[in-house]
């Protein structure tokens, strides 16, 4: 088990269209599932199963990646905070798991996010994110969010 | 707002009874809510609102704290992985939040955890943790878990 059998090591061009930014060690993607507007996934560029096995420079770089991501979520989308989680549960559905380290980031909003004429509400603000929450935005709105975020990352 | 108004900066002796280990910058507590056996909370010893405002040495030390915690959960309790999250939502129920950085760690188990003659099941293994899950263990069993973990941390 390893790189060849890992879909996170072999992302398709379709997956990579949502790449917002990359550093030496990490990729920042806008998540497919926009349940919370701006939701991202930070993906380590190397196959590695857990925080425990990260190298020091990968851990240092992760701090930079978290900092720029949260700053941009606050400035561009008006997030009041970000929820961070490293869970990895899905990999363990298999008896022989092959986990690839990634981190979920959900921006959380006290005030609704405005995209064009539409408002998007974080109705659970102040509470745990709703893991069953439905996707809030259309494909076109996702393109708008991606464009705004990408422009902010490009300015770094 | 700051240290004086922060209950995480002013933990009681009753709270501190569950301290498993401390480093220069972080405290590791066994969580009150043992929904997943061995659940811990990592608490920064300084008042700070987010990862963004952590100092470099605090971030470095966090990696060490994560590493030892996951290693001990695997070795002592048989966890197959750990779920990590930094959410901070509760603080934002207030209009003037005063967040204090802390990280939740839930150990996850493919096989049941045995405490004495009782078995404890992670029936959601391979799936997101159940945020509504009830506490699984008695006060006496929590003491046993604390004792086992504390002994392992003491050996570091």
Interface residues (C-beta under 8 A of the other chain):
Chain A: X50 X51 X52 X54 X56 X59 X60 X63 X66 X67 X70 X71 X80 X81 X82 X83 X84 X85 X86 X87 X88 X89 X90 X92 X93 X99 X108 X110 X125 X126 X127 X128 X129 X131
Chain B: X50 X51 X52 X54 X56 X59 X60 X63 X66 X67 X70 X71 X80 X81 X82 X83 X84 X85 X86 X87 X88 X89 X90 X92 X93 X99 X108 X110 X125 X126 X127 X128 X129 X131
